Amino acid sequence: MEVGQYIFVNCPTISLLEWHPFTLTSAPEEDFSIHIQVAGNWTEHLIDTFQLETPRIEVDGSFGTASKDISQYEVVMLVGAGIGADQTLKTKKIYFYWLCQDTVAFAWFYDLLASLEQKM
């Protein structure tokens, strides 16, 4: 596993055809893990199902990351809809767009963004 990789997850108990992408949240030396936030009908169903039983889960992936070589460029635009940021960049300028459903999610990320800004 590498930073930024993702997998597709299917729960046949909920739907045979629905596959949903999730970013891997574990370190490369750990067993893989993902974090799932209830953000719609499918994830709500998934949480409800896990409260009743341990359903069969199917996984497709892992798939690579588009941001693997970003440290080789002077100007970069990152668009994030998940988690993860590399603190060892040698990049001179970053345009970072992070999509969240509400502003509360930005609070826990503020310290890391401020630290990166100071380093740059």
Stockholm file with secondary structure:
# STOCKHOLM 1.0

chainA/1-120         MEVGQYIFVNCPTISLLEWHPFTLTSAPEEDFSIHIQVAGNWTEHLIDTFQLETPRIEVDGSFGTASKDISQYEVVMLVGAGIGADQTLKTKKIYFYWLCQDTVAFAWFYDLLASLEQKM
#=GR chainA/1-120 SS CCTTCEEEEECTTTCSSCCEEEECCSCTTSCCCCCCCCCSHHHHHHHHHHHHCCCCCEEEEEECCTTTTGGGCSEEEEEESSCCCCSCCCCSEEEEEECCSSTHHHHTTHHHHHHHHHHC
#=GC SS_cons         CCTTCEEEEECTTTCSSCCEEEECCSCTTSCCCCCCCCCSHHHHHHHHHHHHCCCCCEEEEEECCTTTTGGGCSEEEEEESSCCCCSCCCCSEEEEEECCSSTHHHHTTHHHHHHHHHHC
//
